[in-house]
Amino acid sequence: MGKKRTRRMTDQLRRAIDDSGLTRYRIAKETGIDESALAKFYNGHRGLSMEALDALGECLQLTIVLGRPPGKKGK
């Protein structure tokens, strides 16, 4: 996944965290994601595992879909 695309997804997740009304501490507790790992992800210093992304999506009531935008061909 390219950096620009990764950044867009990260930005969308960051907005969802902000819009959720939940604290990052609460999200960490509900998802089982280490609080420092969530903070580093939120601040753009690291990524999250697929398992953590799934838990985050469930907590925030999001469906996270991986794939290429329509019309884009794989390399």
N, CA, C, O and CB atoms as a CASP TS submission, in Angstrom:
PFRMAT TS
TARGET T0000
AUTHOR 0000-0000-0000
METHOD Language model
MODEL 1
PARENT N/A
ATOM      1  N   MET     1       0.853  -1.163   0.000  1.00  0.00           N
ATOM      2  CA  MET     1       0.000   0.000   0.000  1.00  0.00           C
ATOM      3  C   MET     1       0.900   1.227   0.000  1.00  0.00           C
ATOM      4  O   MET     1       1.843   1.294   0.789  1.00  0.00           O
ATOM      5  CB  MET     1      -0.971  -0.003   1.220  1.00  0.00           C
ATOM      6  N   GLY     2       0.631   2.205  -0.870  1.00  0.00           N
ATOM      7  CA  GLY     2       1.455   3.395  -0.955  1.00  0.00           C
ATOM      8  C   GLY     2       1.295   4.288   0.256  1.00  0.00           C
ATOM      9  O   GLY     2       0.305   4.223   0.985  1.00  0.00           O
ATOM     10  N   LYS     3       2.328   5.145   0.452  1.00  0.00           N
ATOM     11  CA  LYS     3       2.292   6.031   1.620  1.00  0.00           C
ATOM     12  C   LYS     3       1.111   6.995   1.575  1.00  0.00           C
ATOM     13  O   LYS     3       0.469   7.237   2.597  1.00  0.00           O
ATOM     14  CB  LYS     3       3.590   6.818   1.719  1.00  0.00           C
ATOM     15  N   LYS     4       0.814   7.556   0.377  1.00  0.00           N
ATOM     16  CA  LYS     4      -0.300   8.496   0.272  1.00  0.00           C
ATOM     17  C   LYS     4      -1.612   7.808   0.642  1.00  0.00           C
ATOM     18  O   LYS     4      -2.431   8.368   1.370  1.00  0.00           O
ATOM     19  CB  LYS     4      -0.383   9.082  -1.153  1.00  0.00           C
ATOM     20  N   ARG     5      -1.801   6.608   0.141  1.00  0.00           N
ATOM     21  CA  ARG     5      -3.029   5.866   0.429  1.00  0.00           C
ATOM     22  C   ARG     5      -3.098   5.488   1.907  1.00  0.00           C
ATOM     23  O   ARG     5      -4.152   5.592   2.534  1.00  0.00           O
ATOM     24  CB  ARG     5      -3.113   4.603  -0.447  1.00  0.00           C
ATOM     25  N   THR     6      -1.974   5.053   2.455  1.00  0.00           N
ATOM     26  CA  THR     6      -1.925   4.714   3.877  1.00  0.00           C
ATOM     27  C   THR     6      -2.261   5.940   4.710  1.00  0.00           C
ATOM     28  O   THR     6      -3.003   5.848   5.687  1.00  0.00           O
ATOM     29  CB  THR     6      -0.536   4.160   4.265  1.00  0.00           C
ATOM     30  N   ARG     7      -1.719   7.082   4.328  1.00  0.00           N
ATOM     31  CA  ARG     7      -1.972   8.315   5.063  1.00  0.00           C
ATOM     32  C   ARG     7      -3.458   8.660   5.026  1.00  0.00           C
ATOM     33  O   ARG     7      -4.023   9.081   6.036  1.00  0.00           O
ATOM     34  CB  ARG     7      -1.137   9.472   4.482  1.00  0.00           C
ATOM     35  N   ARG     8      -4.096   8.483   3.862  1.00  0.00           N
ATOM     36  CA  ARG     8      -5.534   8.772   3.775  1.00  0.00           C
ATOM     37  C   ARG     8      -6.322   7.894   4.732  1.00  0.00           C
ATOM     38  O   ARG     8      -7.213   8.377   5.431  1.00  0.00           O
ATOM     39  CB  ARG     8      -6.041   8.568   2.339  1.00  0.00           C
ATOM     40  N   MET     9      -5.999   6.607   4.768  1.00  0.00           N
ATOM     41  CA  MET     9      -6.707   5.694   5.659  1.00  0.00           C
ATOM     42  C   MET     9      -6.445   6.082   7.114  1.00  0.00           C
ATOM     43  O   MET     9      -7.366   6.093   7.931  1.00  0.00           O
ATOM     44  CB  MET     9      -6.276   4.229   5.398  1.00  0.00           C
ATOM     45  N   THR    10      -5.206   6.396   7.434  1.00  0.00           N
ATOM     46  CA  THR    10      -4.858   6.813   8.789  1.00  0.00           C
ATOM     47  C   THR    10      -5.609   8.083   9.166  1.00  0.00           C
ATOM     48  O   THR    10      -6.124   8.196  10.278  1.00  0.00           O
ATOM     49  CB  THR    10      -3.342   7.032   8.915  1.00  0.00           C
ATOM     50  N   ASP    11      -5.671   9.038   8.240  1.00  0.00           N
ATOM     51  CA  ASP    11      -6.404  10.282   8.506  1.00  0.00           C
ATOM     52  C   ASP    11      -7.885  10.006   8.744  1.00  0.00           C
ATOM     53  O   ASP    11      -8.494  10.612   9.626  1.00  0.00           O
ATOM     54  CB  ASP    11      -6.234  11.265   7.338  1.00  0.00           C
ATOM     55  N   GLN    12      -8.465   9.102   7.967  1.00  0.00           N
ATOM     56  CA  GLN    12      -9.877   8.764   8.153  1.00  0.00           C
ATOM     57  C   GLN    12     -10.108   8.103   9.510  1.00  0.00           C
ATOM     58  O   GLN    12     -11.093   8.395  10.187  1.00  0.00           O
ATOM     59  CB  GLN    12     -10.359   7.837   7.025  1.00  0.00           C
ATOM     60  N   LEU    13      -9.206   7.222   9.900  1.00  0.00           N
ATOM     61  CA  LEU    13      -9.336   6.568  11.208  1.00  0.00           C
ATOM     62  C   LEU    13      -9.140   7.570  12.338  1.00  0.00           C
ATOM     63  O   LEU    13      -9.833   7.506  13.353  1.00  0.00           O
ATOM     64  CB  LEU    13      -8.321   5.419  11.340  1.00  0.00           C
ATOM     65  N   ARG    14      -8.207   8.486  12.167  1.00  0.00           N
ATOM     66  CA  ARG    14      -7.979   9.519  13.183  1.00  0.00           C
ATOM     67  C   ARG    14      -9.245  10.370  13.348  1.00  0.00           C
ATOM     68  O   ARG    14      -9.651  10.675  14.470  1.00  0.00           O
ATOM     69  CB  ARG    14      -6.762  10.418  12.796  1.00  0.00           C
ATOM     70  N   ARG    15      -9.860  10.748  12.232  1.00  0.00           N
ATOM     71  CA  ARG    15     -11.110  11.527  12.308  1.00  0.00           C
ATOM     72  C   ARG    15     -12.214  10.725  12.991  1.00  0.00           C
ATOM     73  O   ARG    15     -12.983  11.266  13.786  1.00  0.00           O
ATOM     74  CB  ARG    15     -11.569  11.956  10.896  1.00  0.00           C
ATOM     75  N   ALA    16     -12.289   9.436  12.678  1.00  0.00           N
ATOM     76  CA  ALA    16     -13.310   8.584  13.304  1.00  0.00           C
ATOM     77  C   ALA    16     -13.090   8.496  14.810  1.00  0.00           C
ATOM     78  O   ALA    16     -14.050   8.502  15.580  1.00  0.00           O
ATOM     79  CB  ALA    16     -13.294   7.171  12.683  1.00  0.00           C
ATOM     80  N   ILE    17     -11.835   8.415  15.230  1.00  0.00           N
ATOM     81  CA  ILE    17     -11.516   8.402  16.665  1.00  0.00           C
ATOM     82  C   ILE    17     -11.978   9.714  17.295  1.00  0.00           C
ATOM     83  O   ILE    17     -12.631   9.715  18.339  1.00  0.00           O
ATOM     84  CB  ILE    17      -9.985   8.188  16.900  1.00  0.00           C
ATOM     85  N   ASP    18     -11.632  10.832  16.651  1.00  0.00           N
ATOM     86  CA  ASP    18     -12.026  12.141  17.173  1.00  0.00           C
ATOM     87  C   ASP    18     -13.547  12.293  17.234  1.00  0.00           C
ATOM     88  O   ASP    18     -14.087  12.821  18.206  1.00  0.00           O
ATOM     89  CB  ASP    18     -11.428  13.251  16.313  1.00  0.00           C
ATOM     90  N   ASP    19     -14.230  11.827  16.188  1.00  0.00           N
ATOM     91  CA  ASP    19     -15.684  11.983  16.100  1.00  0.00           C
ATOM     92  C   ASP    19     -16.456  11.018  17.000  1.00  0.00           C
ATOM     93  O   ASP    19     -17.651  11.202  17.230  1.00  0.00           O
ATOM     94  CB  ASP    19     -16.125  11.791  14.676  1.00  0.00           C
ATOM     95  N   SER    20     -15.779   9.998  17.503  1.00  0.00           N
ATOM     96  CA  SER    20     -16.466   8.966  18.288  1.00  0.00           C
ATOM     97  C   SER    20     -16.949   9.458  19.644  1.00  0.00           C
ATOM     98  O   SER    20     -17.892   8.908  20.214  1.00  0.00           O
ATOM     99  CB  SER    20     -15.554   7.791  18.488  1.00  0.00           C
ATOM    100  N   GLY    21     -16.302  10.491  20.154  1.00  0.00           N
ATOM    101  CA  GLY    21     -16.644  10.961  21.492  1.00  0.00           C
ATOM    102  C   GLY    21     -15.996  10.135  22.591  1.00  0.00           C
ATOM    103  O   GLY    21     -16.183  10.414  23.776  1.00  0.00           O
ATOM    104  N   LEU    22     -15.232   9.115  22.198  1.00  0.00           N
ATOM    105  CA  LEU    22     -14.528   8.268  23.165  1.00  0.00           C
ATOM    106  C   LEU    22     -13.101   8.763  23.336  1.00  0.00           C
ATOM    107  O   LEU    22     -12.496   9.287  22.401  1.00  0.00           O
ATOM    108  CB  LEU    22     -14.537   6.784  22.714  1.00  0.00           C
ATOM    109  N   THR    23     -12.577   8.593  24.530  1.00  0.00           N
ATOM    110  CA  THR    23     -11.167   8.920  24.729  1.00  0.00           C
ATOM    111  C   THR    23     -10.312   7.803  24.134  1.00  0.00           C
ATOM    112  O   THR    23     -10.774   6.673  23.976  1.00  0.00           O
ATOM    113  CB  THR    23     -10.845   9.122  26.244  1.00  0.00           C
ATOM    114  N   ARG    24      -9.078   8.125  23.810  1.00  0.00           N
ATOM    115  CA  ARG    24      -8.177   7.089  23.303  1.00  0.00           C
ATOM    116  C   ARG    24      -7.937   6.037  24.379  1.00  0.00           C
ATOM    117  O   ARG    24      -7.736   4.865  24.059  1.00  0.00           O
ATOM    118  CB  ARG    24      -6.835   7.704  22.842  1.00  0.00           C
ATOM    119  N   TYR    25      -7.954   6.433  25.639  1.00  0.00           N
ATOM    120  CA  TYR    25      -7.815   5.473  26.739  1.00  0.00           C
ATOM    121  C   TYR    25      -8.967   4.471  26.689  1.00  0.00           C
ATOM    122  O   TYR    25      -8.750   3.265  26.800  1.00  0.00           O
ATOM    123  CB  TYR    25      -7.783   6.203  28.115  1.00  0.00           C
ATOM    124  N   ARG    26     -10.186   4.973  26.524  1.00  0.00           N
ATOM    125  CA  ARG    26     -11.373   4.103  26.472  1.00  0.00           C
ATOM    126  C   ARG    26     -11.325   3.180  25.254  1.00  0.00           C
ATOM    127  O   ARG    26     -11.641   1.994  25.351  1.00  0.00           O
ATOM    128  CB  ARG    26     -12.663   4.951  26.439  1.00  0.00           C
ATOM    129  N   ILE    27     -10.930   3.733  24.114  1.00  0.00           N
ATOM    130  CA  ILE    27     -10.816   2.926  22.897  1.00  0.00           C
ATOM    131  C   ILE    27      -9.783   1.827  23.103  1.00  0.00           C
ATOM    132  O   ILE    27     -10.010   0.680  22.717  1.00  0.00           O
ATOM    133  CB  ILE    27     -10.433   3.807  21.682  1.00  0.00           C
ATOM    134  N   ALA    28      -8.656   2.169  23.706  1.00  0.00           N
ATOM    135  CA  ALA    28      -7.610   1.171  23.966  1.00  0.00           C
ATOM    136  C   ALA    28      -8.152   0.057  24.856  1.00  0.00           C
ATOM    137  O   ALA    28      -7.911  -1.120  24.590  1.00  0.00           O
ATOM    138  CB  ALA    28      -6.374   1.832  24.628  1.00  0.00           C
ATOM    139  N   LYS    29      -8.872   0.414  25.897  1.00  0.00           N
ATOM    140  CA  LYS    29      -9.421  -0.592  26.808  1.00  0.00           C
ATOM    141  C   LYS    29     -10.457  -1.474  26.114  1.00  0.00           C
ATOM    142  O   LYS    29     -10.467  -2.690  26.309  1.00  0.00           O
ATOM    143  CB  LYS    29     -10.048   0.085  28.027  1.00  0.00           C
ATOM    144  N   GLU    30     -11.324  -0.873  25.311  1.00  0.00           N
ATOM    145  CA  GLU    30     -12.383  -1.637  24.641  1.00  0.00           C
ATOM    146  C   GLU    30     -11.850  -2.539  23.529  1.00  0.00           C
ATOM    147  O   GLU    30     -12.433  -3.585  23.243  1.00  0.00           O
ATOM    148  CB  GLU    30     -13.415  -0.688  24.068  1.00  0.00           C
ATOM    149  N   THR    31     -10.744  -2.136  22.903  1.00  0.00           N
ATOM    150  CA  THR    31     -10.214  -2.904  21.771  1.00  0.00           C
ATOM    151  C   THR    31      -9.106  -3.866  22.160  1.00  0.00           C
ATOM    152  O   THR    31      -8.804  -4.801  21.419  1.00  0.00           O
ATOM    153  CB  THR    31      -9.703  -1.968  20.720  1.00  0.00           C
ATOM    154  N   GLY    32      -8.495  -3.641  23.321  1.00  0.00           N
ATOM    155  CA  GLY    32      -7.344  -4.455  23.704  1.00  0.00           C
ATOM    156  C   GLY    32      -6.051  -3.983  23.067  1.00  0.00           C
ATOM    157  O   GLY    32      -5.013  -4.630  23.209  1.00  0.00           O
ATOM    158  N   ILE    33      -6.106  -2.858  22.363  1.00  0.00           N
ATOM    159  CA  ILE    33      -4.896  -2.272  21.772  1.00  0.00           C
ATOM    160  C   ILE    33      -4.152  -1.549  22.886  1.00  0.00           C
ATOM    161  O   ILE    33      -4.749  -0.785  23.645  1.00  0.00           O
ATOM    162  CB  ILE    33      -5.240  -1.289  20.578  1.00  0.00           C
ATOM    163  N   ASP    34      -2.855  -1.789  22.981  1.00  0.00           N
ATOM    164  CA  ASP    34      -2.041  -1.112  23.979  1.00  0.00           C
ATOM    165  C   ASP    34      -2.205   0.402  23.815  1.00  0.00           C
ATOM    166  O   ASP    34      -2.154   0.917  22.698  1.00  0.00           O
ATOM    167  CB  ASP    34      -0.545  -1.528  23.852  1.00  0.00           C
ATOM    168  N   GLU    35      -2.400   1.102  24.914  1.00  0.00           N
ATOM    169  CA  GLU    35      -2.649   2.542  24.865  1.00  0.00           C
ATOM    170  C   GLU    35      -1.515   3.300  24.174  1.00  0.00           C
ATOM    171  O   GLU    35      -1.770   4.228  23.406  1.00  0.00           O
ATOM    172  CB  GLU    35      -2.846   3.084  26.271  1.00  0.00           C
ATOM    173  N   SER    36      -0.270   2.913  24.442  1.00  0.00           N
ATOM    174  CA  SER    36       0.854   3.609  23.801  1.00  0.00           C
ATOM    175  C   SER    36       0.906   3.299  22.306  1.00  0.00           C
ATOM    176  O   SER    36       1.286   4.161  21.513  1.00  0.00           O
ATOM    177  CB  SER    36       2.187   3.211  24.469  1.00  0.00           C
ATOM    178  N   ALA    37       0.530   2.083  21.911  1.00  0.00           N
ATOM    179  CA  ALA    37       0.489   1.728  20.487  1.00  0.00           C
ATOM    180  C   ALA    37      -0.588   2.546  19.773  1.00  0.00           C
ATOM    181  O   ALA    37      -0.373   3.017  18.656  1.00  0.00           O
ATOM    182  CB  ALA    37       0.222   0.208  20.306  1.00  0.00           C
ATOM    183  N   LEU    38      -1.742   2.714  20.415  1.00  0.00           N
ATOM    184  CA  LEU    38      -2.810   3.514  19.827  1.00  0.00           C
ATOM    185  C   LEU    38      -2.378   4.975  19.710  1.00  0.00           C
ATOM    186  O   LEU    38      -2.655   5.622  18.700  1.00  0.00           O
ATOM    187  CB  LEU    38      -4.096   3.400  20.666  1.00  0.00           C
ATOM    188  N   ALA    39      -1.707   5.494  20.725  1.00  0.00           N
ATOM    189  CA  ALA    39      -1.222   6.876  20.679  1.00  0.00           C
ATOM    190  C   ALA    39      -0.202   7.056  19.556  1.00  0.00           C
ATOM    191  O   ALA    39      -0.235   8.057  18.842  1.00  0.00           O
ATOM    192  CB  ALA    39      -0.599   7.275  22.029  1.00  0.00           C
ATOM    193  N   LYS    40       0.700   6.091  19.400  1.00  0.00           N
ATOM    194  CA  LYS    40       1.699   6.179  18.327  1.00  0.00           C
ATOM    195  C   LYS    40       1.036   6.107  16.961  1.00  0.00           C
ATOM    196  O   LYS    40       1.442   6.817  16.041  1.00  0.00           O
ATOM    197  CB  LYS    40       2.740   5.058  18.465  1.00  0.00           C
ATOM    198  N   PHE    41       0.022   5.262  16.812  1.00  0.00           N
ATOM    199  CA  PHE    41      -0.732   5.198  15.560  1.00  0.00           C
ATOM    200  C   PHE    41      -1.428   6.529  15.307  1.00  0.00           C
ATOM    201  O   PHE    41      -1.342   7.081  14.209  1.00  0.00           O
ATOM    202  CB  PHE    41      -1.765   4.045  15.596  1.00  0.00           C
ATOM    203  N   TYR    42      -2.111   7.040  16.312  1.00  0.00           N
ATOM    204  CA  TYR    42      -2.859   8.290  16.186  1.00  0.00           C
ATOM    205  C   TYR    42      -1.940   9.442  15.781  1.00  0.00           C
ATOM    206  O   TYR    42      -2.326  10.309  14.996  1.00  0.00           O
ATOM    207  CB  TYR    42      -3.571   8.622  17.505  1.00  0.00           C
ATOM    208  N   ASN    43      -0.732   9.443  16.319  1.00  0.00           N
ATOM    209  CA  ASN    43       0.233  10.508  16.030  1.00  0.00           C
ATOM    210  C   ASN    43       1.071  10.242  14.784  1.00  0.00           C
ATOM    211  O   ASN    43       1.961  11.027  14.459  1.00  0.00           O
ATOM    212  CB  ASN    43       1.147  10.697  17.208  1.00  0.00           C
ATOM    213  N   GLY    44       0.796   9.147  14.088  1.00  0.00           N
ATOM    214  CA  GLY    44       1.474   8.866  12.825  1.00  0.00           C
ATOM    215  C   GLY    44       2.851   8.260  12.948  1.00  0.00           C
ATOM    216  O   GLY    44       3.625   8.293  11.992  1.00  0.00           O
ATOM    217  N   HIS    45       3.178   7.702  14.113  1.00  0.00           N
ATOM    218  CA  HIS    45       4.513   7.146  14.332  1.00  0.00           C
ATOM    219  C   HIS    45       4.607   5.648  14.098  1.00  0.00           C
ATOM    220  O   HIS    45       5.707   5.095  14.072  1.00  0.00           O
ATOM    221  CB  HIS    45       4.953   7.446  15.717  1.00  0.00           C
ATOM    222  N   ARG    46       3.466   4.982  13.927  1.00  0.00           N
ATOM    223  CA  ARG    46       3.485   3.537  13.665  1.00  0.00           C
ATOM    224  C   ARG    46       2.143   3.103  13.089  1.00  0.00           C
ATOM    225  O   ARG    46       1.160   3.844  13.127  1.00  0.00           O
ATOM    226  CB  ARG    46       3.803   2.740  14.961  1.00  0.00           C
ATOM    227  N   GLY    47       2.126   1.903  12.565  1.00  0.00           N
ATOM    228  CA  GLY    47       0.889   1.340  12.040  1.00  0.00           C
ATOM    229  C   GLY    47       0.266   0.410  13.065  1.00  0.00           C
ATOM    230  O   GLY    47       0.758   0.276  14.186  1.00  0.00           O
ATOM    231  N   LEU    48      -0.824  -0.230  12.663  1.00  0.00           N
ATOM    232  CA  LEU    48      -1.496  -1.208  13.510  1.00  0.00           C
ATOM    233  C   LEU    48      -1.604  -2.520  12.750  1.00  0.00           C
ATOM    234  O   LEU    48      -1.639  -2.537  11.520  1.00  0.00           O
ATOM    235  CB  LEU    48      -2.899  -0.703  13.950  1.00  0.00           C
ATOM    236  N   SER    49      -1.656  -3.600  13.481  1.00  0.00           N
ATOM    237  CA  SER    49      -1.842  -4.918  12.867  1.00  0.00           C
ATOM    238  C   SER    49      -3.265  -5.014  12.315  1.00  0.00           C
ATOM    239  O   SER    49      -4.136  -4.217  12.665  1.00  0.00           O
ATOM    240  CB  SER    49      -1.569  -6.064  13.899  1.00  0.00           C
ATOM    241  N   MET    50      -3.483  -5.995  11.452  1.00  0.00           N
ATOM    242  CA  MET    50      -4.827  -6.217  10.917  1.00  0.00           C
ATOM    243  C   MET    50      -5.805  -6.539  12.051  1.00  0.00           C
ATOM    244  O   MET    50      -6.958  -6.108  12.026  1.00  0.00           O
ATOM    245  CB  MET    50      -4.816  -7.362   9.874  1.00  0.00           C
ATOM    246  N   GLU    51      -5.341  -7.287  13.028  1.00  0.00           N
ATOM    247  CA  GLU    51      -6.185  -7.626  14.182  1.00  0.00           C
ATOM    248  C   GLU    51      -6.591  -6.363  14.941  1.00  0.00           C
ATOM    249  O   GLU    51      -7.749  -6.209  15.331  1.00  0.00           O
ATOM    250  CB  GLU    51      -5.444  -8.601  15.128  1.00  0.00           C
ATOM    251  N   ALA    52      -5.627  -5.459  15.147  1.00  0.00           N
ATOM    252  CA  ALA    52      -5.916  -4.211  15.850  1.00  0.00           C
ATOM    253  C   ALA    52      -6.842  -3.321  15.022  1.00  0.00           C
ATOM    254  O   ALA    52      -7.745  -2.689  15.571  1.00  0.00           O
ATOM    255  CB  ALA    52      -4.611  -3.464  16.174  1.00  0.00           C
ATOM    256  N   LEU    53      -6.627  -3.266  13.703  1.00  0.00           N
ATOM    257  CA  LEU    53      -7.510  -2.484  12.831  1.00  0.00           C
ATOM    258  C   LEU    53      -8.938  -3.018  12.886  1.00  0.00           C
ATOM    259  O   LEU    53      -9.898  -2.248  12.910  1.00  0.00           O
ATOM    260  CB  LEU    53      -6.993  -2.505  11.382  1.00  0.00           C
ATOM    261  N   ASP    54      -9.067  -4.329  12.906  1.00  0.00           N
ATOM    262  CA  ASP    54     -10.389  -4.952  12.993  1.00  0.00           C
ATOM    263  C   ASP    54     -11.074  -4.571  14.306  1.00  0.00           C
ATOM    264  O   ASP    54     -12.255  -4.224  14.318  1.00  0.00           O
ATOM    265  CB  ASP    54     -10.275  -6.490  12.875  1.00  0.00           C
ATOM    266  N   ALA    55     -10.333  -4.636  15.405  1.00  0.00           N
ATOM    267  CA  ALA    55     -10.888  -4.280  16.717  1.00  0.00           C
ATOM    268  C   ALA    55     -11.261  -2.798  16.763  1.00  0.00           C
ATOM    269  O   ALA    55     -12.292  -2.429  17.326  1.00  0.00           O
ATOM    270  CB  ALA    55      -9.878  -4.609  17.840  1.00  0.00           C
ATOM    271  N   LEU    56     -10.421  -1.955  16.171  1.00  0.00           N
ATOM    272  CA  LEU    56     -10.694  -0.519  16.136  1.00  0.00           C
ATOM    273  C   LEU    56     -11.957  -0.241  15.318  1.00  0.00           C
ATOM    274  O   LEU    56     -12.810   0.549  15.723  1.00  0.00           O
ATOM    275  CB  LEU    56      -9.489   0.251  15.545  1.00  0.00           C
ATOM    276  N   GLY    57     -12.063  -0.896  14.172  1.00  0.00           N
ATOM    277  CA  GLY    57     -13.254  -0.735  13.345  1.00  0.00           C
ATOM    278  C   GLY    57     -14.519  -1.158  14.074  1.00  0.00           C
ATOM    279  O   GLY    57     -15.545  -0.484  13.991  1.00  0.00           O
ATOM    280  N   GLU    58     -14.445  -2.274  14.786  1.00  0.00           N
ATOM    281  CA  GLU    58     -15.608  -2.752  15.541  1.00  0.00           C
ATOM    282  C   GLU    58     -15.984  -1.765  16.641  1.00  0.00           C
ATOM    283  O   GLU    58     -17.163  -1.469  16.832  1.00  0.00           O
ATOM    284  CB  GLU    58     -15.324  -4.137  16.149  1.00  0.00           C
ATOM    285  N   CYS    59     -15.002  -1.262  17.355  1.00  0.00           N
ATOM    286  CA  CYS    59     -15.249  -0.311  18.442  1.00  0.00           C
ATOM    287  C   CYS    59     -15.888   0.980  17.918  1.00  0.00           C
ATOM    288  O   CYS    59     -16.789   1.538  18.545  1.00  0.00           O
ATOM    289  CB  CYS    59     -13.935   0.012  19.172  1.00  0.00           C
ATOM    290  N   LEU    60     -15.408   1.442  16.761  1.00  0.00           N
ATOM    291  CA  LEU    60     -15.896   2.702  16.194  1.00  0.00           C
ATOM    292  C   LEU    60     -17.080   2.498  15.248  1.00  0.00           C
ATOM    293  O   LEU    60     -17.567   3.446  14.632  1.00  0.00           O
ATOM    294  CB  LEU    60     -14.771   3.405  15.457  1.00  0.00           C
ATOM    295  N   GLN    61     -17.533   1.246  15.143  1.00  0.00           N
ATOM    296  CA  GLN    61     -18.643   0.876  14.260  1.00  0.00           C
ATOM    297  C   GLN    61     -18.348   1.256  12.811  1.00  0.00           C
ATOM    298  O   GLN    61     -19.167   1.868  12.126  1.00  0.00           O
ATOM    299  CB  GLN    61     -19.941   1.551  14.724  1.00  0.00           C
ATOM    300  N   LEU    62     -17.143   0.869  12.366  1.00  0.00           N
ATOM    301  CA  LEU    62     -16.694   1.110  10.996  1.00  0.00           C
ATOM    302  C   LEU    62     -16.482  -0.216  10.298  1.00  0.00           C
ATOM    303  O   LEU    62     -16.180  -1.226  10.933  1.00  0.00           O
ATOM    304  CB  LEU    62     -15.397   1.951  10.971  1.00  0.00           C
ATOM    305  N   THR    63     -16.641  -0.202   8.999  1.00  0.00           N
ATOM    306  CA  THR    63     -16.247  -1.332   8.183  1.00  0.00           C
ATOM    307  C   THR    63     -14.990  -0.910   7.446  1.00  0.00           C
ATOM    308  O   THR    63     -15.020   0.032   6.655  1.00  0.00           O
ATOM    309  CB  THR    63     -17.388  -1.773   7.193  1.00  0.00           C
ATOM    310  N   ILE    64     -13.896  -1.592   7.695  1.00  0.00           N
ATOM    311  CA  ILE    64     -12.628  -1.261   7.052  1.00  0.00           C
ATOM    312  C   ILE    64     -12.459  -2.195   5.866  1.00  0.00           C
ATOM    313  O   ILE    64     -12.407  -3.416   6.016  1.00  0.00           O
ATOM    314  CB  ILE    64     -11.421  -1.382   8.051  1.00  0.00           C
ATOM    315  N   VAL    65     -12.375  -1.597   4.686  1.00  0.00           N
ATOM    316  CA  VAL    65     -12.270  -2.365   3.450  1.00  0.00           C
ATOM    317  C   VAL    65     -10.926  -2.071   2.811  1.00  0.00           C
ATOM    318  O   VAL    65     -10.577  -0.917   2.562  1.00  0.00           O
ATOM    319  CB  VAL    65     -13.433  -2.031   2.474  1.00  0.00           C
ATOM    320  N   LEU    66     -10.182  -3.131   2.552  1.00  0.00           N
ATOM    321  CA  LEU    66      -8.906  -2.977   1.867  1.00  0.00           C
ATOM    322  C   LEU    66      -9.102  -3.315   0.402  1.00  0.00           C
ATOM    323  O   LEU    66      -9.779  -4.287   0.065  1.00  0.00           O
ATOM    324  CB  LEU    66      -7.810  -3.874   2.503  1.00  0.00           C
ATOM    325  N   GLY    67      -8.525  -2.533  -0.445  1.00  0.00           N
ATOM    326  CA  GLY    67      -8.636  -2.786  -1.877  1.00  0.00           C
ATOM    327  C   GLY    67      -8.208  -1.567  -2.655  1.00  0.00           C
ATOM    328  O   GLY    67      -7.928  -0.510  -2.089  1.00  0.00           O
ATOM    329  N   ARG    68      -8.163  -1.729  -3.945  1.00  0.00           N
ATOM    330  CA  ARG    68      -7.789  -0.627  -4.819  1.00  0.00           C
ATOM    331  C   ARG    68      -9.041   0.143  -5.219  1.00  0.00           C
ATOM    332  O   ARG    68     -10.119  -0.435  -5.360  1.00  0.00           O
ATOM    333  CB  ARG    68      -7.034  -1.144  -6.071  1.00  0.00           C
ATOM    334  N   PRO    69      -8.890   1.456  -5.402  1.00  0.00           N
ATOM    335  CA  PRO    69     -10.027   2.228  -5.894  1.00  0.00           C
ATOM    336  C   PRO    69     -10.446   1.727  -7.275  1.00  0.00           C
ATOM    337  O   PRO    69      -9.609   1.216  -8.020  1.00  0.00           O
ATOM    338  CB  PRO    69      -9.681   3.732  -5.947  1.00  0.00           C
ATOM    339  N   PRO    70     -11.716   1.862  -7.629  1.00  0.00           N
ATOM    340  CA  PRO    70     -12.165   1.422  -8.954  1.00  0.00           C
ATOM    341  C   PRO    70     -11.323   2.063 -10.055  1.00  0.00           C
ATOM    342  O   PRO    70     -10.976   3.242  -9.984  1.00  0.00           O
ATOM    343  CB  PRO    70     -13.652   1.764  -9.159  1.00  0.00           C
ATOM    344  N   GLY    71     -11.006   1.276 -11.057  1.00  0.00           N
ATOM    345  CA  GLY    71     -10.234   1.784 -12.184  1.00  0.00           C
ATOM    346  C   GLY    71      -8.736   1.677 -12.019  1.00  0.00           C
ATOM    347  O   GLY    71      -8.000   1.910 -12.977  1.00  0.00           O
ATOM    348  N   LYS    72      -8.263   1.335 -10.843  1.00  0.00           N
ATOM    349  CA  LYS    72      -6.824   1.181 -10.603  1.00  0.00           C
ATOM    350  C   LYS    72      -6.443  -0.263 -10.841  1.00  0.00           C
ATOM    351  O   LYS    72      -7.109  -1.177 -10.354  1.00  0.00           O
ATOM    352  CB  LYS    72      -6.436   1.621  -9.162  1.00  0.00           C
ATOM    353  N   LYS    73      -5.385  -0.469 -11.581  1.00  0.00           N
ATOM    354  CA  LYS    73      -4.917  -1.833 -11.846  1.00  0.00           C
ATOM    355  C   LYS    73      -3.721  -2.130 -10.963  1.00  0.00           C
ATOM    356  O   LYS    73      -2.900  -1.253 -10.692  1.00  0.00           O
ATOM    357  CB  LYS    73      -4.549  -2.021 -13.343  1.00  0.00           C
ATOM    358  N   GLY    74      -3.630  -3.363 -10.520  1.00  0.00           N
ATOM    359  CA  GLY    74      -2.507  -3.794  -9.688  1.00  0.00           C
ATOM    360  C   GLY    74      -1.221  -3.829 -10.473  1.00  0.00           C
ATOM    361  O   GLY    74      -1.221  -3.868 -11.703  1.00  0.00           O
ATOM    362  N   LYS    75      -0.125  -3.812  -9.745  1.00  0.00           N
ATOM    363  CA  LYS    75       1.196  -3.859 -10.380  1.00  0.00           C
ATOM    364  C   LYS    75       1.712  -5.260 -10.394  1.00  0.00           C
ATOM    365  O   LYS    75       2.812  -5.508 -10.887  1.00  0.00           O
ATOM    366  CB  LYS    75       2.186  -2.948  -9.669  1.00  0.00           C
TER
END
